[in-house]
Amino acid sequence: MKISTRPIPQLDAATFVTSTQGIIAKKRVGKSYTASVQAEELLDANQQIVVVDPTSAWWGLRSNAAGDGPGYPIAVLGGDHGDAPLAVGSGVQVAEAVVADGFSCILDVSGFDEGDDVDFVADFLETFYRRNRVAVHLFVDEADMFAPQVNDSAGQKRSGRALNNIVRRGGIKGIGCTLITQRAAVISKNVISQVDMLTVLQTLYTGDIETIEGWVKVHANKAVAREMLDSLPTLSREAWLWSPTLGLFDRVPIRERRTFNSGRTPEAGERIAPPRVLAPVDVAKLGATIAAAAE
């Protein structure tokens, strides 16, 4: 299965699952949508994924695009659509369960108070990095919350350090990672500069474009990137996919999701109907910790 939004022979699921990527775009142009497309491809290829979701935008993977049929049987932990709740202070236990039982999951931390979400994610990432030994891809939405350029709390220092370890050295432990952010200028440069691949959608702010240009200087010839940098303000339903290590530099369209777009912004006066059918999840198979929480 190809991970790109169109067939690119050099990039398949087995390669992508342990690779690192940054997805950058201004808000509401499809950065989480693009990541969800990639998640679909990984799940189709029976690869394990873990999603850190601070906005409750990912649970739609459980239903098909129309909402009238099942999607993927991926566990949703926390949030309004969770199969089991997430408790403050349970990050270590949840990471132990994910590693021990090897299930794909969405960690919806949108219901946590400010600061508790970062502390949970820091606990989870530290344990996950220390214990994991199999191929798994970690998607971190709104990654600048957990690895900001300027740390505002002890939790952010811990989560930022954990993400830095995962991006730099996680491949040794089987962990690939995608960092998703709308503000490249505020995410830690130590982290984003080390990703193997950059996927960029429409970007307007000069500071964010300068950060992308900085990545180009580290990983590739700046002159080659002029076409990409000049096109960023006008991209529409397209992304630049660039991985110098894999020899990829391509402008690609974003295919339609096969699953329900639970992160879509409603139009004026619209009330988005929730999906009628969700893929079932056997909570008992998610480990004793998760099963006990669900009960």
Buried (B, 14 or more C-beta within 10 A) or exposed (E): BBBBBEEBEEBBBEBBBBBBBBBBBBEEBBBBBBBBBBBBBBBEBEBBBBBBBBBBBBBBBBBBBEBEBBBBBBBBBBBEBBBBBBBBEBBBBBBBBBBEBBBBBBBBBBBBEEBBBBBBBBBBBBBBBEBBEEBBBBBBBBBBBBBBBEBEBEBBBBBBBBBBBBBBEBBEBBBBBBBBBBBBBBBBBBBBBBBBBBBBBBBEBEEBBEBBBBBBEEBBEEEEBEEBBEBBEEBEBBBBBBBBEBEBBBBBEBBEBBBBBBBBEEEEEEEEEBBEBBBEBEBEEBBEBBBEBBE
